[in-house]
Amino acid sequence: MNRTRRSCRQLRPSCDPKPADCTLIGDSLTDVGAAWAAGISVIGYADQAWK
């Protein structure tokens, strides 16, 4: 799934937590950038050394 700032916001549950209360786990630089742009903390996961 290609993450964008908007899609990151849509992934938040319906209880409407603040972005700062959320964390996205992603495996690409796009995931990291989208999470940062949405104000969401991010954990990067890489299963390849080059990532």
C-alpha positions in Angstrom: 0.0 0.0 0.0 1.4 3.3 -1.0 1.2 5.6 2.1 0.4 9.2 1.9 -0.3 11.8 4.6 -4.0 11.4 4.0 -4.0 7.6 4.1 -2.1 7.7 7.4 -4.8 9.9 8.9 -7.5 7.6 7.6 -5.8 4.6 9.2 -6.4 6.0 12.7 -9.2 4.3 14.6 -12.7 5.9 14.9 -12.0 6.9 18.5 -10.1 9.8 16.9 -6.8 9.8 18.8 -4.3 12.6 18.2 -1.6 11.8 15.6 1.0 12.1 18.4 -0.7 9.1 20.1 -0.3 6.9 17.1 2.6 4.9 15.7 2.9 3.5 12.1 5.2 0.5 11.4 6.5 0.8 7.9 9.1 -0.9 5.6 9.9 1.9 3.2 11.0 5.5 3.1 7.6 6.4 1.7 6.0 5.0 4.9 8.4 7.0 7.1 7.8 10.2 5.2 4.1 9.9 5.1 3.9 9.2 8.9 6.2 12.2 9.6 4.1 14.4 7.4 0.9 13.4 9.3 2.6 14.0 12.7 2.6 10.2 13.5 5.6 8.5 15.0 7.0 5.7 13.0 9.0 2.5 13.4 11.0 1.5 10.4 11.4 -2.1 9.6 13.9 -3.4 7.0 14.2 -7.1 6.2 17.0 -6.3 3.6 20.3 -4.6 4.5 19.9 -2.1 1.6 16.6 -0.8 3.1 
